[in-house]
Amino acid sequence: GENVEQHPSTLSVQEGDSAVIKCTYSDSASNYFPWYKQELGKRPQLIIDIRSNVGEKKDQRIAVTLNKTAKHFSLHITETQPEDSAVYFCAATNYGQNFVFGPGTRLSVLP
Amino acid sequence: GAVVSQHPSWVICKSGTSVKIECRSLDFQATTMFWYRQFPKQSLMLMATSNEGSKATYEQGVEKDKFLINHASLTLSTLTVTSAHPEDSSFYICSAGQSEAFFGQGTRLTVV
């Protein structure tokens, strides 16, 4: 089955700097890669996703890149703000199957 | 986007009792729903896949007799934690959807 690794486990950046979180997956059949943001005690919220036929996607300060050959995808947050502080999870799935989540990255944006 | 509603949001129960958690898809039909468990500072771990009209599929290491799943309709799946113990205390969360995972609010279970 699918296995998703995520690095780093914790990340601290200064407000205004960029943050990058990387994930790798094992199942070449996976074709959908979402990123979720989870604040303490709350449900994960989808922030951006990418499908296997696309190499990059951007939404304002957030971007995701996908390298299918290497089986890795990354989340990029620019101009970080304190409200970006949360736990971020990547996930991989073969369309319609269950989502396999990475272990998470705790991002702290320091004012 | 689609909405998945989960109840209760938190529950405290005594050891040995059972607790039922509901997961509803409010504006779409879900033949499949997923139940996850999240321990503090850890990721979401899939417990089981709930299938409407048939038996749930449990992940390795998850006791099907302890975590009873019923998916009686296209909009409702329930997870019942039977004979709960303190080690069952966790954050339980359901999701539904195929092109995107829509999560319920989660249920924080504390067994005392």
Boltz contact constraints between the chains, C-beta under 6 A:
constraints:
  - contact:
      token1: [A, 43]
      token2: [B, 103]
      max_distance: 6.0
  - contact:
      token1: [A, 43]
      token2: [B, 105]
      max_distance: 6.0
  - contact:
      token1: [A, 43]
      token2: [B, 106]
      max_distance: 6.0
  - contact:
      token1: [A, 44]
      token2: [B, 103]
      max_distance: 6.0
  - contact:
      token1: [A, 96]
      token2: [B, 98]
      max_distance: 6.0
  - contact:
      token1: [A, 98]
      token2: [B, 34]
      max_distance: 6.0
  - contact:
      token1: [A, 98]
      token2: [B, 46]
      max_distance: 6.0
  - contact:
      token1: [A, 98]
      token2: [B, 49]
      max_distance: 6.0
  - contact:
      token1: [A, 99]
      token2: [B, 101]
      max_distance: 6.0
  - contact:
      token1: [A, 101]
      token2: [B, 43]
      max_distance: 6.0
  - contact:
      token1: [A, 101]
      token2: [B, 44]
      max_distance: 6.0
  - contact:
      token1: [A, 103]
      token2: [B, 43]
      max_distance: 6.0
  - contact:
      token1: [A, 104]
      token2: [B, 43]
      max_distance: 6.0
